[in-house]
Amino acid sequence: MIIDGHSHACGKFLTAESIVKTLDNSGVDKVVLVPGELNSKSEYSLPNLATIFPKRNVVKATNYMTKFVMKLTGKVKDIPAGNEYVYDLKTKTDNRVIQFIWITTGIRNTSEYLDRKLADWNFKGVKLHQCWETYPIDSDFFRSVAEWTEKNDLPLFIHLYSDNDVRQLIDYKKEHPKLKLIVAHLFGLELFIKYDFKDDNLYFDTSTLQLTSTERLMNAIRFVGADKILFGTDTPYGAKDNIRKNINRINNLDIPSKDKDLILGLNMKRLLKL
């Protein structure tokens, strides 16, 4: 089983028909989907910064640009409508779409919203993104979302912004070992290694090969184990044939076949209790 654990409802994944076609053509069984740019067919080709800087967390650099663009466009306001759109795609794709709900500071009464949408949509995880809007890990907003996901035994997927956020997240996670946490793009891996922090409910997302070098991915596998690595492509952000290239990257790793199977889908299947 292959599960793309990180993609957005735009580009190739904008419509139900294109989702099914893309998954079938790529040999992918399911995709974890969150909102993207609402109603956008655009696809993006990122420079392969991971090849140029294989030892660096290059997402720190791209975070600055993302934050600047989001501040200019104000697209974060579209996220609640994007959540509705992802649910609609889920209903039209015969369970090929796994919905994670994206929470923003603009959503009032966060816990009530999450309770209501969980009852209505049965989503499988929650996403936070510190580049689309600014809030620290030690904020009441983050804590309220993290506490809700832990209480409901759902994973929290987070795109972090800075090294300081990583340090704060490690401190928070030490206090909440039962929180199922997915760190996007291997962000801050070197700090997790430096502070020798890992636990049974900490996972790292592989997406995408233009931003996460194979060298850093192998470091993550050695540090937390293959059973804590989740395959993702971040489609439509990547390059032409992004999904195929990301699958090939995993299949070409110098690790046992059983570990490749875990990363490509079995870990996510277990985490989400599919």
Contacts in CASP RR format, 6 or more apart in sequence:
PFRMAT RR
TARGET T0000
AUTHOR 0000-0000-0000
METHOD contacts of the structure
MODEL  1
MIIDGHSHACGKFLTAESIVKTLDNSGVDKVVLVPGELNSKSEYSLPNLA
TIFPKRNVVKATNYMTKFVMKLTGKVKDIPAGNEYVYDLKTKTDNRVIQF
IWITTGIRNTSEYLDRKLADWNFKGVKLHQCWETYPIDSDFFRSVAEWTE
KNDLPLFIHLYSDNDVRQLIDYKKEHPKLKLIVAHLFGLELFIKYDFKDD
NLYFDTSTLQLTSTERLMNAIRFVGADKILFGTDTPYGAKDNIRKNINRI
NNLDIPSKDKDLILGLNMKRLLKL
1 29 0 8 1.000
1 30 0 8 1.000
1 261 0 8 1.000
1 264 0 8 1.000
1 265 0 8 1.000
1 266 0 8 1.000
1 269 0 8 1.000
2 27 0 8 1.000
2 28 0 8 1.000
2 29 0 8 1.000
2 231 0 8 1.000
2 247 0 8 1.000
2 264 0 8 1.000
2 265 0 8 1.000
3 28 0 8 1.000
3 29 0 8 1.000
3 30 0 8 1.000
3 31 0 8 1.000
3 32 0 8 1.000
3 98 0 8 1.000
3 231 0 8 1.000
3 264 0 8 1.000
3 265 0 8 1.000
3 268 0 8 1.000
3 269 0 8 1.000
4 23 0 8 1.000
4 28 0 8 1.000
4 30 0 8 1.000
4 31 0 8 1.000
4 32 0 8 1.000
4 231 0 8 1.000
4 232 0 8 1.000
4 233 0 8 1.000
4 235 0 8 1.000
4 243 0 8 1.000
5 31 0 8 1.000
5 32 0 8 1.000
5 98 0 8 1.000
5 205 0 8 1.000
5 207 0 8 1.000
5 230 0 8 1.000
5 231 0 8 1.000
5 232 0 8 1.000
5 233 0 8 1.000
5 268 0 8 1.000
6 32 0 8 1.000
6 157 0 8 1.000
6 184 0 8 1.000
6 205 0 8 1.000
6 207 0 8 1.000
6 230 0 8 1.000
6 232 0 8 1.000
6 233 0 8 1.000
6 234 0 8 1.000
7 13 0 8 1.000
7 31 0 8 1.000
7 32 0 8 1.000
7 33 0 8 1.000
7 34 0 8 1.000
7 232 0 8 1.000
7 233 0 8 1.000
7 234 0 8 1.000
7 235 0 8 1.000
7 236 0 8 1.000
8 33 0 8 1.000
8 34 0 8 1.000
8 35 0 8 1.000
8 36 0 8 1.000
8 37 0 8 1.000
8 234 0 8 1.000
8 235 0 8 1.000
8 236 0 8 1.000
8 237 0 8 1.000
9 33 0 8 1.000
9 34 0 8 1.000
9 35 0 8 1.000
9 36 0 8 1.000
9 82 0 8 1.000
9 85 0 8 1.000
9 86 0 8 1.000
9 89 0 8 1.000
10 36 0 8 1.000
10 37 0 8 1.000
10 38 0 8 1.000
10 39 0 8 1.000
10 40 0 8 1.000
10 41 0 8 1.000
10 42 0 8 1.000
10 236 0 8 1.000
11 18 0 8 1.000
11 40 0 8 1.000
11 41 0 8 1.000
11 42 0 8 1.000
11 43 0 8 1.000
11 235 0 8 1.000
11 236 0 8 1.000
12 18 0 8 1.000
12 19 0 8 1.000
12 22 0 8 1.000
12 43 0 8 1.000
12 235 0 8 1.000
12 236 0 8 1.000
13 19 0 8 1.000
13 22 0 8 1.000
13 31 0 8 1.000
13 33 0 8 1.000
13 89 0 8 1.000
13 235 0 8 1.000
13 236 0 8 1.000
14 39 0 8 1.000
14 40 0 8 1.000
14 41 0 8 1.000
15 89 0 8 1.000
16 89 0 8 1.000
16 92 0 8 1.000
16 93 0 8 1.000
19 31 0 8 1.000
19 33 0 8 1.000
19 89 0 8 1.000
19 93 0 8 1.000
19 96 0 8 1.000
19 97 0 8 1.000
20 93 0 8 1.000
20 94 0 8 1.000
20 96 0 8 1.000
22 28 0 8 1.000
22 235 0 8 1.000
22 243 0 8 1.000
23 29 0 8 1.000
23 30 0 8 1.000
23 31 0 8 1.000
23 96 0 8 1.000
26 243 0 8 1.000
26 244 0 8 1.000
26 247 0 8 1.000
27 247 0 8 1.000
28 243 0 8 1.000
28 247 0 8 1.000
29 96 0 8 1.000
29 265 0 8 1.000
30 95 0 8 1.000
30 96 0 8 1.000
30 97 0 8 1.000
30 98 0 8 1.000
30 274 0 8 1.000
31 96 0 8 1.000
31 97 0 8 1.000
31 98 0 8 1.000
32 98 0 8 1.000
32 99 0 8 1.000
32 100 0 8 1.000
32 124 0 8 1.000
32 232 0 8 1.000
32 268 0 8 1.000
33 86 0 8 1.000
33 89 0 8 1.000
33 90 0 8 1.000
33 97 0 8 1.000
33 98 0 8 1.000
33 99 0 8 1.000
33 100 0 8 1.000
34 86 0 8 1.000
34 99 0 8 1.000
34 100 0 8 1.000
34 101 0 8 1.000
34 102 0 8 1.000
34 127 0 8 1.000
34 157 0 8 1.000
35 78 0 8 1.000
35 79 0 8 1.000
35 81 0 8 1.000
35 82 0 8 1.000
35 83 0 8 1.000
35 85 0 8 1.000
35 86 0 8 1.000
35 102 0 8 1.000
36 82 0 8 1.000
37 75 0 8 1.000
37 78 0 8 1.000
38 75 0 8 1.000
38 78 0 8 1.000
38 81 0 8 1.000
38 82 0 8 1.000
38 85 0 8 1.000
42 236 0 8 1.000
43 236 0 8 1.000
44 236 0 8 1.000
44 237 0 8 1.000
44 238 0 8 1.000
45 238 0 8 1.000
45 239 0 8 1.000
45 240 0 8 1.000
46 62 0 8 1.000
46 208 0 8 1.000
46 210 0 8 1.000
46 211 0 8 1.000
46 237 0 8 1.000
46 238 0 8 1.000
46 239 0 8 1.000
47 210 0 8 1.000
48 209 0 8 1.000
48 210 0 8 1.000
48 239 0 8 1.000
49 58 0 8 1.000
49 61 0 8 1.000
49 62 0 8 1.000
49 210 0 8 1.000
49 211 0 8 1.000
50 58 0 8 1.000
50 209 0 8 1.000
50 210 0 8 1.000
50 211 0 8 1.000
50 212 0 8 1.000
50 213 0 8 1.000
50 214 0 8 1.000
50 216 0 8 1.000
51 213 0 8 1.000
53 213 0 8 1.000
54 213 0 8 1.000
54 214 0 8 1.000
54 215 0 8 1.000
54 216 0 8 1.000
55 213 0 8 1.000
55 215 0 8 1.000
55 216 0 8 1.000
57 186 0 8 1.000
57 187 0 8 1.000
57 188 0 8 1.000
57 189 0 8 1.000
57 190 0 8 1.000
57 216 0 8 1.000
58 211 0 8 1.000
59 185 0 8 1.000
59 186 0 8 1.000
59 187 0 8 1.000
59 211 0 8 1.000
59 212 0 8 1.000
60 162 0 8 1.000
60 163 0 8 1.000
60 187 0 8 1.000
62 211 0 8 1.000
63 130 0 8 1.000
63 131 0 8 1.000
63 161 0 8 1.000
63 162 0 8 1.000
66 131 0 8 1.000
66 132 0 8 1.000
67 131 0 8 1.000
67 132 0 8 1.000
67 134 0 8 1.000
67 161 0 8 1.000
70 76 0 8 1.000
70 131 0 8 1.000
70 132 0 8 1.000
70 133 0 8 1.000
75 132 0 8 1.000
76 104 0 8 1.000
76 106 0 8 1.000
76 132 0 8 1.000
76 133 0 8 1.000
77 106 0 8 1.000
79 102 0 8 1.000
79 104 0 8 1.000
79 132 0 8 1.000
80 104 0 8 1.000
80 107 0 8 1.000
82 102 0 8 1.000
83 101 0 8 1.000
83 102 0 8 1.000
83 117 0 8 1.000
86 97 0 8 1.000
86 99 0 8 1.000
86 101 0 8 1.000
87 99 0 8 1.000
87 120 0 8 1.000
87 121 0 8 1.000
87 123 0 8 1.000
89 97 0 8 1.000
90 97 0 8 1.000
90 98 0 8 1.000
90 99 0 8 1.000
90 121 0 8 1.000
98 124 0 8 1.000
98 272 0 8 1.000
98 274 0 8 1.000
99 121 0 8 1.000
99 123 0 8 1.000
99 124 0 8 1.000
99 125 0 8 1.000
100 123 0 8 1.000
100 124 0 8 1.000
100 125 0 8 1.000
100 126 0 8 1.000
100 127 0 8 1.000
100 157 0 8 1.000
101 114 0 8 1.000
101 117 0 8 1.000
101 121 0 8 1.000
101 123 0 8 1.000
101 125 0 8 1.000
101 126 0 8 1.000
101 127 0 8 1.000
102 126 0 8 1.000
102 127 0 8 1.000
102 128 0 8 1.000
102 129 0 8 1.000
103 110 0 8 1.000
103 113 0 8 1.000
103 114 0 8 1.000
103 126 0 8 1.000
103 127 0 8 1.000
103 128 0 8 1.000
103 145 0 8 1.000
104 132 0 8 1.000
104 133 0 8 1.000
105 133 0 8 1.000
105 135 0 8 1.000
105 141 0 8 1.000
107 113 0 8 1.000
110 141 0 8 1.000
110 144 0 8 1.000
110 145 0 8 1.000
110 148 0 8 1.000
111 144 0 8 1.000
111 148 0 8 1.000
114 126 0 8 1.000
114 145 0 8 1.000
114 148 0 8 1.000
114 152 0 8 1.000
117 123 0 8 1.000
118 152 0 8 1.000
123 154 0 8 1.000
124 154 0 8 1.000
124 155 0 8 1.000
124 272 0 8 1.000
125 149 0 8 1.000
125 154 0 8 1.000
125 155 0 8 1.000
125 156 0 8 1.000
125 157 0 8 1.000
125 272 0 8 1.000
126 145 0 8 1.000
126 148 0 8 1.000
126 149 0 8 1.000
126 154 0 8 1.000
126 155 0 8 1.000
126 156 0 8 1.000
126 157 0 8 1.000
127 156 0 8 1.000
127 157 0 8 1.000
127 158 0 8 1.000
127 159 0 8 1.000
128 142 0 8 1.000
128 145 0 8 1.000
128 156 0 8 1.000
128 157 0 8 1.000
128 158 0 8 1.000
128 159 0 8 1.000
129 158 0 8 1.000
129 159 0 8 1.000
130 158 0 8 1.000
130 159 0 8 1.000
130 160 0 8 1.000
130 161 0 8 1.000
130 162 0 8 1.000
130 165 0 8 1.000
131 159 0 8 1.000
131 161 0 8 1.000
134 161 0 8 1.000
135 141 0 8 1.000
135 142 0 8 1.000
136 142 0 8 1.000
136 165 0 8 1.000
136 168 0 8 1.000
137 165 0 8 1.000
137 168 0 8 1.000
137 169 0 8 1.000
137 172 0 8 1.000
138 168 0 8 1.000
138 172 0 8 1.000
142 172 0 8 1.000
143 172 0 8 1.000
145 156 0 8 1.000
146 156 0 8 1.000
146 172 0 8 1.000
146 176 0 8 1.000
146 179 0 8 1.000
149 155 0 8 1.000
149 156 0 8 1.000
149 179 0 8 1.000
149 180 0 8 1.000
150 156 0 8 1.000
150 176 0 8 1.000
150 178 0 8 1.000
150 179 0 8 1.000
150 180 0 8 1.000
153 180 0 8 1.000
154 180 0 8 1.000
155 180 0 8 1.000
155 181 0 8 1.000
155 182 0 8 1.000
155 203 0 8 1.000
155 271 0 8 1.000
155 272 0 8 1.000
156 179 0 8 1.000
156 180 0 8 1.000
156 181 0 8 1.000
156 182 0 8 1.000
157 182 0 8 1.000
157 184 0 8 1.000
157 205 0 8 1.000
158 169 0 8 1.000
158 181 0 8 1.000
158 182 0 8 1.000
158 183 0 8 1.000
158 184 0 8 1.000
159 184 0 8 1.000
159 185 0 8 1.000
159 187 0 8 1.000
160 166 0 8 1.000
160 169 0 8 1.000
160 183 0 8 1.000
160 184 0 8 1.000
160 187 0 8 1.000
160 188 0 8 1.000
163 188 0 8 1.000
163 191 0 8 1.000
166 187 0 8 1.000
166 188 0 8 1.000
166 191 0 8 1.000
166 192 0 8 1.000
167 191 0 8 1.000
167 195 0 8 1.000
169 181 0 8 1.000
169 183 0 8 1.000
170 191 0 8 1.000
170 192 0 8 1.000
170 195 0 8 1.000
170 197 0 8 1.000
172 179 0 8 1.000
173 179 0 8 1.000
173 181 0 8 1.000
173 197 0 8 1.000
173 199 0 8 1.000
173 202 0 8 1.000
174 197 0 8 1.000
177 199 0 8 1.000
177 200 0 8 1.000
177 201 0 8 1.000
178 201 0 8 1.000
179 201 0 8 1.000
180 201 0 8 1.000
180 203 0 8 1.000
180 271 0 8 1.000
181 201 0 8 1.000
181 202 0 8 1.000
181 203 0 8 1.000
182 203 0 8 1.000
182 204 0 8 1.000
182 205 0 8 1.000
182 230 0 8 1.000
183 189 0 8 1.000
183 192 0 8 1.000
183 202 0 8 1.000
183 203 0 8 1.000
183 204 0 8 1.000
183 205 0 8 1.000
184 205 0 8 1.000
184 207 0 8 1.000
185 205 0 8 1.000
185 207 0 8 1.000
185 208 0 8 1.000
185 211 0 8 1.000
185 212 0 8 1.000
185 234 0 8 1.000
186 204 0 8 1.000
186 205 0 8 1.000
186 206 0 8 1.000
186 212 0 8 1.000
186 216 0 8 1.000
186 217 0 8 1.000
186 220 0 8 1.000
189 204 0 8 1.000
189 216 0 8 1.000
189 219 0 8 1.000
189 220 0 8 1.000
189 223 0 8 1.000
192 198 0 8 1.000
192 202 0 8 1.000
192 223 0 8 1.000
192 224 0 8 1.000
193 219 0 8 1.000
193 223 0 8 1.000
198 223 0 8 1.000
198 224 0 8 1.000
198 228 0 8 1.000
202 224 0 8 1.000
202 228 0 8 1.000
203 224 0 8 1.000
203 228 0 8 1.000
203 229 0 8 1.000
203 230 0 8 1.000
203 267 0 8 1.000
203 271 0 8 1.000
204 220 0 8 1.000
204 224 0 8 1.000
204 228 0 8 1.000
204 229 0 8 1.000
204 230 0 8 1.000
205 230 0 8 1.000
205 232 0 8 1.000
206 212 0 8 1.000
206 217 0 8 1.000
206 229 0 8 1.000
206 230 0 8 1.000
206 231 0 8 1.000
206 232 0 8 1.000
206 246 0 8 1.000
206 249 0 8 1.000
206 250 0 8 1.000
206 263 0 8 1.000
207 231 0 8 1.000
207 232 0 8 1.000
207 233 0 8 1.000
207 234 0 8 1.000
207 246 0 8 1.000
208 232 0 8 1.000
208 233 0 8 1.000
208 234 0 8 1.000
208 237 0 8 1.000
208 238 0 8 1.000
208 242 0 8 1.000
208 246 0 8 1.000
209 245 0 8 1.000
209 246 0 8 1.000
209 249 0 8 1.000
210 238 0 8 1.000
210 239 0 8 1.000
211 234 0 8 1.000
214 249 0 8 1.000
214 253 0 8 1.000
217 229 0 8 1.000
217 249 0 8 1.000
217 253 0 8 1.000
218 253 0 8 1.000
218 254 0 8 1.000
220 229 0 8 1.000
221 229 0 8 1.000
221 253 0 8 1.000
221 255 0 8 1.000
221 259 0 8 1.000
221 263 0 8 1.000
226 255 0 8 1.000
226 259 0 8 1.000
226 260 0 8 1.000
226 262 0 8 1.000
226 263 0 8 1.000
226 267 0 8 1.000
227 262 0 8 1.000
227 267 0 8 1.000
228 267 0 8 1.000
229 262 0 8 1.000
229 263 0 8 1.000
229 267 0 8 1.000
230 263 0 8 1.000
230 265 0 8 1.000
230 267 0 8 1.000
230 268 0 8 1.000
230 271 0 8 1.000
231 246 0 8 1.000
231 247 0 8 1.000
231 250 0 8 1.000
231 263 0 8 1.000
231 264 0 8 1.000
231 265 0 8 1.000
231 268 0 8 1.000
232 246 0 8 1.000
233 242 0 8 1.000
233 243 0 8 1.000
233 246 0 8 1.000
234 242 0 8 1.000
235 242 0 8 1.000
235 243 0 8 1.000
236 242 0 8 1.000
239 245 0 8 1.000
247 264 0 8 1.000
250 260 0 8 1.000
250 263 0 8 1.000
250 264 0 8 1.000
251 260 0 8 1.000
251 264 0 8 1.000
253 259 0 8 1.000
253 260 0 8 1.000
268 274 0 8 1.000
END
